Amino acid sequence: VTNIFGVIHGTSTTYSPITAASQIVTGSGVDNITLVKALTNSGGATLNFFKTRSLDAATLVAAQVVDRMGVINFYGVASNNVTTQSAQITAYAGVINATTIDTLLTFDTTAGGVKTTRFQIDWNGSICVNTGSLAHVSAIMDVVSTTKGFLPPRMTTTQKNAIATPAAGFMVYDITLGKLCVFTTVWETIASV
């Protein structure tokens, strides 16, 4: 990580701000990250990642497609006292426009020492789960599994009927009826085929 400016944090016991004078931590790479903490009476801390392809904080160079905009890593100590990465959240540049950057947000977890992207939200608002790529262009949600299925909310008929103004297409599994139900203008039960 290069060029960290104005690192500010709070203590776990007093929650009061502690300011580290503007410090620069040098290292290799092309990522310049600015960490900014803002604390007002009406809000909490804000963490901002600033991406430029420049190696100095005074020069701005545009990001490019699939550049990492920022990464949050989660680490833990394994039983053999080795520090290991356990999860990661990453923002990538997707579509570069004149004044905006459309982004992709990925959530990775580690199982058996292998890091895998489990969940993504793209710049169109599409969500993909376990796809390893972007959601299908026609899907708001794209879920892939060869060992697991979709499990809708499960509730009794009384609980289902108590839902205030369900939207058309709303779906639940009614455990009283043992049937999948869809709301059109009324609740309808999906009959066996």
N, C-alpha and C positions, 0 to 999 in steps of 0.2 A: 504494500500500500504506500502510495506516495502522497505527500502534501496533505496532511491532516491539520486543519486550522481551527483554533478556538474550541477545543474539546471541553465541554462543560457537562458535569453530571451531578447527581444528588447522592447523599449517603443513605444507606438502608435504614439507619436508626433515626435520623432527624428529618430526612427528606428536604433538607436545606441545600440550596445550590452551592457547589464548590467549583470554583473557576480555575482551570489550568490556563495560565497565560498563553497567548497564541503560540503554539508550538508546531514545529514541522518535523514529521517523522519521515525520514528519507528511505527509499528502497528502489527496487527496479520495477519496470513495467510502464505502461502508458496510461494507467488509470489515475486521474486526479480526483480525489474525493474530498468534499468539504462537509464536515460534520457541524451542524448548527443546532444549538439547543435553545428553544424559546420557551420562557415560562412567564405566564401572566396570571393574574388572579382568576381568570376565567378559563384557563387551559393548562395543559401539561406540556411535556417535552415534545419536540419535533425533531426528527432525524432526517436530514436532507442529504441525498447523494447527488453530486454534480458531476456530469460526465463531459469531458473534453478529450480529444486525442492529443492535446498538447502536453509537454513535459513540464511546463511552468504555469503557475496559477494566473499569471498576467495575460496569457495568450489563449484565445478560444479557437478550437478547431472542431468542426462539426463531427458528430457521432456518425457511425455507419451502420448499415443493417447488420443485425445479430451482435453488435457490440453489447457487452454487459454494462448496463446502466448503474447497477449496484447489486451487492450480494450481502446477505445476512447469513452467517454460518453459526451453527449450534454445535458445541463440542461437549464431550464428557470424558471421564476417565474410566477406562475399561478395567476389569478385574485384575489385569496384569500391570496396572498402574501406567498404562500407555494412554496418552491423550488421543482421542479419536473423534472424527467428525461424524455426527449422527443425523443432521438434517441441514437443509439449505433452502433459502428463498432467494430467487434471482430475478431481476428485471432485465429484459433484453430489448434493444431497439428493434422495432419491427418495420414500420414504414416511415421513412424520413421525408417530411414535408418542408416547405420553406420556413415556416415558423413553429412547427410542432413535430413531435416524435411520437408515433403510435407505438405502444409497448406491449410486450408479452411478459406475464408474470408466471414463474414456475415454482413449484413446491416439490422438493426432493426429500426422500427419506432413505435410510440405510437399513438393509436387512442382510445379515450374514456377511457384512463387510462390503456389500455392493450398493452403491448409490444409484437410485432410480428416480426419474421424474414421475410423480404420482398424479399430479394435478396441475393444470395450466388454465390461465385466463388470457385470451388474446385480445387484441385491440378492437375487435368487433363485439366483445362481450360474450363470446362463445367459451364454453367450459369443456375441457376434455379431461377424462379420468383414465389413467393407465393406457393411453394411446401411443405414447412415445413420439407423437407429432401433433400438429395443430388439429383442432376439431374439424370435422367435415364441413365444408363451406355452407351447406344447407342446414347444419345443426346448431341449435343453441347449446345443446349438451351432447357430447359424444363419449360414451362409456364402452370400454373394451374389457372383456374378461372371458376366459374359457372355463373358469372354475366357479364363478359366482354370478348371481342374478340380481335383478333390481328388486328391492323390497320397499313397497310403498308404505305410507303410514297405516298403522293398524289400530282400529278402534271399534267400539260397540256401535250399534245402530243409534242409540240415544246420543252418544258423543258425536257421531256423524251428523245427525239431524240438528245438533246444537251449533254447528258451524255457521257463523253469521255471514250471509251473502257470499256463498262460494262462487268462484268464477266458473264459466262454462269450460268443461274439460278437466275440472278438478277431479282427482282420483284418490280413492282410499280403499283399503281392504277392510270390509265389514266383518269383524270376528263373530258377531251374533249370527249373521247369515252364512258365514264361511264363503263369501263371494267378493269379487272385485266390483267396486261401484264407481260410476262416473256421473258427474253432475252435468246436465244439459240445461234445461230450465227446471228440472226436477232430478232427484236422485234416481239413476237407473242401474239395475244390476246386470252385469255382463254374464249372460247365460253360457253354459257349457256348449262347446261346439261339437 
